[in-house]
Structure formats: structure tokens, C-alpha cells
Amino acid sequence: MNPMIVFLIVVLVIVFWCIRTANDFKRKEIRVQEGLSGVEVALTKRYDMLIKMMDTLSGQFFAVAENYPELRSSNVFVELQRGKRNAEEHLQAARRLYNSSVTAYNTAIAMFPAKLLTGSRQPKNSLLQTQASARM
């Protein structure tokens, strides 16, 4: 085989690898952004549910519900509890998705030889890391 053809094939393989790797980085960045957006939606949903509960229950309903079991079984109370539980589950799922996306992104930019193409890309913080540093 002609050395020039071999050289061109090697160059083309490297170029295609660089393009694919850069696209993979961008795809992972988009997944991280989508995950963060999902967390923000879940937090808004939880906030709205808590405000709705506060408006409906007017602060003292929980204390009354402890003393009157028939109130605990009221449809409004049960529905609000279910809504709060669903909002919390949605938030947990969104956080897990975000954290897994961040882990995939951070792993991709840290691995050799792809690390050579990372440029100005910086590792992202997972929500667990962000929450832990906020507590300190």
C-alpha cells in the first residue's frame, strides 16, 4: 500500500474520532442540562404542592388531624398527602438522573485519550456534591 494512502487513512480516522468525541461531549453536556432542568421542574412542583397544602390546610389542620382520625381519611387530606409523596418521588428521580448524567460527563472528559479534546470543559458538580458544600 502506498504510504500516502496509509497516512490519509490514519488522518481521516483521527479526524472522525475527534468529531465523534466532541459530539459525545456535547451530547453529555445536553443531558446534564436536561437533568438540571428536570430537577428545577421537580422543585417547582414540590413548592407548588406545599403552597397548595398550606392554603388548603391553613396551618392547624395537621394538629387537628392527629387528634381526629376521621380527618386523616378525608379525601382532601389523603389527596394532598399523595401529591406531596409523588412530588418528592419525582424530585428524587430527577436528582438521580441529573447525578448520573454528571457522572457520565465527568467520566467522559477525564478519560484518556478523549481528555486531550476536553479543552475548556470543566467537570460538573453533582447535586450531592453541591448540597454537601452548601452545608459547610
C-alpha positions as CSV (number, residue, x, y, z in Angstrom):
1,M,0.0,0.0,0.0
2,N,1.2,3.5,-0.8
3,P,2.5,5.3,2.3
4,M,0.5,8.4,1.3
5,I,-2.8,6.4,1.3
6,V,-2.0,4.9,4.7
7,F,-1.2,8.4,6.0
8,L,-4.5,9.8,4.7
9,I,-6.4,6.9,6.2
10,V,-4.8,7.5,9.6
11,V,-5.6,11.2,9.4
12,L,-9.2,10.5,8.4
13,V,-9.6,8.1,11.3
14,I,-8.2,10.6,13.7
15,V,-10.4,13.4,12.4
16,F,-13.5,11.2,12.6
17,W,-12.6,10.1,16.1
18,C,-12.2,13.8,17.1
19,I,-15.5,14.7,15.6
20,R,-17.3,11.8,17.3
21,T,-15.7,12.5,20.7
22,A,-16.5,16.2,20.5
23,N,-20.2,15.3,19.6
24,D,-20.3,12.9,22.5
25,F,-19.1,15.6,24.9
26,K,-21.8,17.9,23.6
27,R,-24.4,15.2,23.9
28,K,-23.4,14.6,27.5
29,E,-23.5,18.3,28.3
30,I,-27.0,18.5,26.9
31,R,-28.1,15.5,29.1
32,V,-26.6,17.3,32.2
33,Q,-28.6,20.5,31.3
34,E,-31.8,18.4,30.7
35,G,-31.2,16.7,34.1
36,L,-30.8,20.0,35.9
37,S,-34.0,21.3,34.2
38,G,-35.8,18.2,35.4
39,V,-34.6,18.9,39.0
40,E,-35.8,22.5,38.7
41,V,-39.2,21.4,37.4
42,A,-39.5,18.9,40.3
43,L,-38.6,21.6,42.8
44,T,-41.2,23.9,41.4
45,K,-43.8,21.1,41.5
46,R,-42.9,20.4,45.2
47,Y,-43.1,24.1,46.1
48,D,-46.5,24.4,44.4
49,M,-47.7,21.3,46.2
50,L,-46.5,22.7,49.6
51,I,-48.1,26.1,49.0
52,K,-51.4,24.3,48.0
53,M,-51.2,22.3,51.2
54,M,-50.6,25.4,53.3
55,D,-53.5,27.2,51.7
56,T,-55.9,24.2,52.0
57,L,-54.9,23.2,55.5
58,S,-54.5,26.7,56.9
59,G,-51.7,25.7,59.3
60,Q,-53.6,23.9,62.0
61,F,-55.1,21.1,60.1
62,F,-52.2,18.7,60.8
63,A,-52.5,19.1,64.6
64,V,-56.3,18.6,64.3
65,A,-55.8,15.5,62.1
66,E,-53.6,13.9,64.8
67,N,-56.5,14.0,67.2
68,Y,-59.3,13.2,64.8
69,P,-58.6,10.0,62.7
70,E,-61.7,10.7,60.5
71,L,-60.0,13.9,59.3
72,R,-56.9,11.9,58.3
73,S,-59.1,9.8,55.9
74,S,-60.7,12.8,54.3
75,N,-60.3,12.9,50.6
76,V,-58.6,16.3,50.5
77,F,-56.1,15.4,53.1
78,V,-55.3,12.0,51.5
79,E,-55.1,13.6,48.1
80,L,-52.7,16.2,49.3
81,Q,-50.5,13.6,51.1
82,R,-50.4,11.6,47.9
83,G,-49.5,14.7,45.8
84,K,-46.7,15.5,48.2
85,R,-45.3,12.0,48.1
86,N,-45.5,12.0,44.3
87,A,-43.7,15.3,44.2
88,E,-40.9,14.0,46.4
89,E,-40.5,10.8,44.3
90,H,-40.4,12.9,41.2
91,L,-37.7,15.1,42.7
92,Q,-35.6,12.1,43.8
93,A,-35.9,10.6,40.3
94,A,-34.8,13.9,38.7
95,R,-31.8,14.2,41.1
96,R,-30.8,10.6,40.3
97,L,-31.0,11.3,36.5
98,Y,-29.0,14.6,36.9
99,N,-26.3,12.9,39.0
100,S,-25.9,10.0,36.6
101,S,-25.6,12.5,33.7
102,V,-23.0,14.4,35.6
103,T,-21.1,11.3,36.3
104,A,-21.1,10.2,32.7
105,Y,-20.0,13.7,31.6
106,N,-17.2,13.9,34.1
107,T,-16.0,10.4,33.3
108,A,-16.0,11.2,29.5
109,I,-13.9,14.3,29.9
110,A,-11.5,12.6,32.3
111,M,-10.7,9.5,30.3
112,F,-7.6,9.3,28.0
113,P,-7.4,9.9,25.0
114,A,-10.6,11.9,25.0
115,K,-9.2,14.1,27.7
116,L,-6.9,15.6,25.0
117,L,-10.0,17.1,23.4
118,T,-11.7,18.5,26.5
119,G,-10.3,22.0,26.1
120,S,-12.1,24.4,28.4
121,R,-14.7,21.8,29.5
122,Q,-14.8,21.6,33.3
123,P,-16.2,18.8,35.5
124,K,-19.7,19.4,36.7
125,N,-20.8,19.1,40.3
126,S,-23.4,16.5,41.2
127,L,-26.3,17.6,43.4
128,L,-24.8,15.6,46.3
129,Q,-21.5,17.4,46.0
130,T,-23.3,20.8,45.7
131,Q,-25.5,20.1,48.7
132,A,-22.6,18.9,50.8
133,S,-20.5,22.0,50.1
134,A,-23.5,24.3,50.8
135,R,-23.8,22.7,54.3
136,M,-20.2,23.6,55.2
